[in-house]
């Protein structure tokens, strides 16, 4: 078996359609374009939308779409809380900004379960991942949703 022995499967390829070559060809006269109209007279771009503003001009130009209801949270991980706060301390968004973990609140503060927590902390945030809330509760702390 070598490359020069390959053949197309039976019935998978067809001879090229030669349009506009006389009535005997079965595709003569109007050359399969029908009669009259813009499409019969000249080739139209397949994306042409009849004068309506085309889709490629209606869509945003770069980097896709942005949901207008999208919320962006300032992310805080458990290992950040572990390194910067003492046991029994109360952690609020204001304290997090002062400590430099986050630069601003954005649409809220979300606590994620990256790293381990070994201290009892009371954490006030707008959102908690399920694993983060469980990890805080497991050490006797409290996850307070604002």
N, C-alpha and C positions, 0 to 999 in steps of 0.2 A: 504494500500500500504506500503510495507516495502522492504528493500534491497534484501531479499531472493526471492522476487516475480519478479524481473526484468529479462527480457529475451531479447536476441538480436532480431532485426527485421528479418523478413523472407527474406532469400537470402543474408543477410549481412555477414554471416560467412561461411567459407568453411572448409571441413576437410583438415588436413595437407597432403601435397603431399609427398608420400613415393616413392622416386626415387631409381632406381637400385635394384628393388625387383622382377626381372624376366620379361619375355616378356609379360606375361598375364596382367601385371599391366599397360601396355601402355607406361611405362617409364623405360623400362629395357635396357639392353645392354649398351648403352653409357650414360644412365641416364640423358637425355635431354641436354648433353653438346656438341652434334655434334660429328664430327670425327676429330681426330688429332689436332695438334696445342697446343700452350701453355695453352689456356683456358680450353682445354679438359683434360689436364694432371695434372694441379694443380690450386689451387685457387689464383687469382691475386687480389691484393688490388684495390678497385674501383677507387682510385685516381692515380693509376699507369699510366704514360703517355708515355710508350714505350721507356724509356731510355732518353727522353727529360728531361731537368731540370724541376722538378715539380713546380706547381704554388706556393705551400707553401714555397718553397725556393727562388722563384723569387721575392716574395713580400717583402716589408720592414718589419723588424723584430718587431718593437714596435710602438705603438701609431699611426698606420695608415699612411696615405699619407700626403705629404706636397707639395702643388702646387709650382712649381719652379717660377711662375710669381706672387706669393703671395706678397702683399704689407702690411707692418705693420706700422700703423700710430701712432704717439704720440698723445694721446687724451687730449683735453682741453674742459672743460665744461663751460657753461655760468656762473655758480655760482662761479667758480674760477676767472673768469674775473671780476665779480662783487666785490669780496672781496679784490682783490689785486691791482686793477687799479683805478685811479681817472678819473672823467669825462673828456672827450676830449683828453685823452691820446692815443698814437699810440702803438698798440700791435703787435710785430713781433716775429718770432721764437727765435731770439737772446734774446729778453727781457724776454720771457717765460722761457728760460733756466736759465738766471740770477736770476729770481724770484723763481726758484725751482719748478715750476709747472710741468715741464717735464725735464727729465734727458738728453735727446738728441732728435734730429729731426727724427731719423730712416729713413723711406721712405717718410716722410712728416708730417705735423701737421694737425690734423683734429679737427674742432670745432663742438661739439655736444650741443644740446639744453637742457641739464639737468640743472635745476635751472632757476632763472629769472634774467633778466638784466634790471637795471633801469637807466643806464648811457649811454651817447653817447660816443662810442668808435670806433676807426678805427682799425679793426683787419685784419692783414695780415696772411694768412694761405694757405696751399696747397689744403685743402678741407673743405667744410662746409656742414653740414646736411641742408636740406631745411628749417626745422623749426628754426635752429640756425641763418641762413642767414636772415630769415624773422624777427626774434626777434631783431637782431642787427639793421636792417633797420627801424623797427618800432620805435626805440628810437632815430632815426636820425643819427645813426652811419653808418659805411660803412664796408662791408665784401669784402676784396680784395683778390682774388685768385692769388697765386704765380705761 
